[in-house]
Amino acid sequence: MNERRLASILCAALIALAPAACGGDDEEGAALETIRVGSIPVAVAYGEGGVWVANFDADTVVRVDPDSRNVTATIPVGNGPQALAAGAGAVWVANMFDATVTRIDPRGGRVVGRPIPVGERPMAVAVGAGSVWVFNAGESTLTRIDPSSGTVVSTSPALVGRPAGNADYAGLVVAGSSVWVSSPSDGTVVRVDAGTGRRLGRPIEVSAGPAGLAAFGNAVWAASLDTGVVTRIDVRTGRIAATVRLGGRPAAVAVTAEAIWVADASGSAVRIDPASNLVDGEPVPVGPNALAVAYGADAAWVVSQLDNTLIRIGG
């Protein structure tokens, strides 16, 4: 049995794709809209004029119009798209099985150039500090790509402890002049200088299984899938500023000035107030295996992997 089929079986039986959307409200009154996307959606990003979803089993990325909530493009990419980021005039897709990054022109909805070779099992991608960054979990390296030329500038050790190997998640975010990488294998977050590629300080011990990372202002937030904890790290000091115990299985996080949105793989989205570091309201049901979240156009966007859907949470 190949690795792709094993991954799909472990996730769920496939659900038939349907070009329809439905809406409703949760118990707290938030407006919910459900959009069918593709087979086994695992990542979502907002930017460059759209909401972008990576469908792991279909080897596609879809663009959803944030206003009409319609799928406006379906773009074939590499083998096993695991993560994506929008920025620097493009959408960047990390293809886990190909060990490549695909560059998408967001206006034309098409792939630009040839796949960009990176390291083994690329699991996370981020844009910032003038570059595109890729964390290669199979070898714990960090690849830097020039967004103008689409060429690799360097690949340096990310210094995040043991390689993540066959782990199905990792986190990467750029905050200021530093790149932050989560290491699920040893329960740490590492800060890397964007200019030199060298680690800054000691690894920051967070709760076990740190997955998604997000940053806003002077804080980096880490969601720990294994322990139900979200950790706030002070960007200036590298120290833990707060620990929010959610329970469940927090897999990803999206940050704004007003709210921290957490995708809980148990099937909900949770909102945290960044002023108090406390949970704000009741969890919003979004479907099984909510593994990724983004924020934009006045809404949180969460993918439900087993339902093959994208859920919009409005006010």
N, C-alpha and C positions, 0 to 999 in steps of 0.2 A: 504494500500500500504506500503510495507516495506521500510526501509531507503535506502537500496541499490538501489532499483528500482527508488525511488524518486531522489536519487543523479544522476542516469544515465539520467533520463528524464530532469533534470535541466541542465545537461551538453549538451546532444544532442542525437538525434536518433543514434543508433549504425551503424557503417559503416563496411561493410564486410571486413574481413581480407584477404589480398592477399600477397603471398610470393614474391613480386616483388619490385624492387627499380628503381628509375628513377633519372636522373641528369639534371643539367642545370646551368644557371648563372643568378645572379641578375643584376640589372641595373649598379651596380658599379663594376662588374666583379668578385665577389666572387663566387667560385665554390660551387654549392649546390647539395647535393645528398639526396634523400628521401627514407627512408627504412620503409616498413610496419612492425609494431611490434605487438601490441595486442589491446584489447578493452579498451578504455579510459586510455591511458598512462598519468600518472600524475607526475612521478618523473624520474630523470636520474642521474647517477653517473658514473664517470670514475675512473678506478683503478683496481688493482688485475687482470690485463691482459685483461680487456674488458670494453665495454660500457654497462651499465646495466639499464634497463628500467622497472619500475613497472607499470603493467596494472591493474588499479583499479577494473574494472568490470569483468575481466577474472580471477582475483586472481592468477596472474602469474608474474614472473620476467623473462625477456628475456635477454640473453647475445648477444651482437652484436660484431663481430670481428672488431676492429678499422681499420684493413688493408684491408680486403676483403669487409667489410660493409655488411656481411651476418649474419643473425640470426643463431647462432650455438647452442643455448640451450633455451628451454622453461621450466621453473621450477615452479611447483605449490607451492604456499605459503599459507598464512593465508587469512582471510576474510577482503577484502578491503585494499590491500597494498597501503599505502598513501605516504610513504617516504622510501628512502634507502640511504645507504652510503657504500663505499668500503674502507676497511682498516683493519689493524691488521690481515691480512691473511684470510679475509672473506668478504662477502657482507651481510649487516645487513638490514633487512626489517621491517618497522613498519606497523603492520596490525591494521587498525583503529577499525574495528568492533570486532575483537577478543581480543583487548587489549593485544597483544602479539608482540614479535619480533622473526622473523625467521632468522636463521643463515645459509648461503649458503657457501659451499666449492666451491671457484671459479674455481679450477682446475678440479674437478669432475663434476661440474654443478649439485650438488644435495644438498638437505637440510641435515644439520647436527644436530642431537639431537632433542629434543622436543622443541615446542614453548616456549619462555621465557615470563612469565607473567610480564606485566608492569602496568601502570596506565590507567585511563579512556581516550579513544580517543587519542592514541599516534599519533602525527601529524608530528614529525620531529625527525631525528636521525643524529648523527654525531660521528666521531671517532677522538680521540685526547687526549693528556695528559694521555696516558696509559689506557684509558677506552673507552667504547661505551656509549654514552649519548642519552637519549630519553626524549623528551618533551611531557608530557601527557596533552593535551589541556583541557580536560574535568575537570581537577582538578588543573591545574597549578602547577604540580609537575615535578621534574626532577629525572629520574631514571638513576643510574649508573650501568653498567654491566661490569664484568671482561671478557675481550675478550679471555682469555686463557681457562677459565672454562665455559664461557657462563652462569654464574649465576649472579643474582642481588646482588650488593654490598650494595646499599642504595637507598632509595627514599626520597628526601627532598623537601620542598617547594622551588619552583623556584622564588617566590617573584616577580611575574610579574603582580601584580594587579588582576583584575577580571579574573576568569577562562574564557578561550576562548569559552567554551561551544560547540555549534554546528558550530563554525567557520571552514571553509574548508582549512585554511592555517595557518602556523606558521613557524618561522625560528629558526635555531639552528646552531651554529658554535663554534669550539674551536680555540682560538687564544692565543698562549703562555700557561700560566697556568690558564687561565680563560675560562669559558663557557659563551657564549652570547646567549640570548634568546629574540626573538621578541614577543611582546604582542599586537596582533591586536586589542584586546578589549579596550585598553587604549592608543594606539599610542606610546608605549615606547619600548626601548631595555634595557635589564637588564644584568649586568655582575655578574657572580657567580664564586666564588673561587672554582677551581676544587678539591682542597684538602679538604676543609671544607664543601662545599655545601652552604656556606653563601653568601648573596648578598654583592657586593662591591659597596659602594656609593649609590647614589640615581638613580632611573630609568632615563634613558636618553630619553628625549622627542624628537621624530622624527615626521615625517609627519604621518597622520592618516593611519591606516591599514598596518603597516609593515608586510611583508610576508617573502620572502627569505632573508637569510643572507649569506655572504661569507667573507673570510678574506685572506689577503696576507700582509706579512711584518708587518708594524705598523698600518694597517687600517682594520676596519670592515666596510663592505658596506651593507646597508639595503635598500631593494626595497619596496616602499609603494604602494600597489595595488590601494588604494582608491584615491590617490591624484596625481599620475604621477610623483613622486619624488624619487630619489635615494640619500641616505644620506651617507656621509663618516664620520666615527667616528675614532678618534685617540685612538689607543689601550692603549697608555701610560697614557693619561690624562682622557679618557672617555668623551671627549668633541667633539662636532660636528666640523669637519674640513672643510667640504664643502657640499653644497646642489646642486644637479644637477636636473634641472626641465626638464623632458622628455615629459610630457603629456602622453596620453595613460594610460595603466594599467600595470606598471612594477611589475612582480610577482616573479621573481627569478633572481639571479645574480651569475656569475662565475668570478673569479678573477685570473689574471696572472700578471707578472711584466710589460707586454706590453699593456694589454688591460683589460677592465672591460666589460664583455658581459652581457646584460640584456635581459631576456625573457619578452616580452610585451604581455599580454593576449589579446590585441587588434589584434595581428596577425603578430608581427615582432620581430626581434632581433636587438638590438641597441648596438653599441660599444662606450665606453667612454675611452678617453685617461687619464690614471691615473696621468700623469705629469701635465696636465692642468686642469683636472676635467671638460673637455668639451666633447660634443658628437663628435665622430670621424666618418665622413661619413654619408651616408644616411641609414635609417632603412632597414633591409633586410627582405623581406616578407617570412614568414615561415608557414603560415596557422593559422586557428582560434584557439584561446585558447592556446597560447604558454605559458605554466605554469611552465616549468622547463628548466634549462640549466646547462651544465657541460662543462669543457674544458679539452682536453687531446689529445695526438697524433697529435698535430699541427692543431687542429680544435675545433670549438665550436659545441656542440651537443644540439639540442633543441627539445623538444617534443611538438607536436601539438595535443592537446587532442581530438578535434573534427574530425581530419583527421585520427586518429589512426596511426600516423607516427612519426618517428625520423628523424630530418633533420640535416645533417652534413654541416657546413659552413667552407670551407677551404679558403686558401689564393689565 
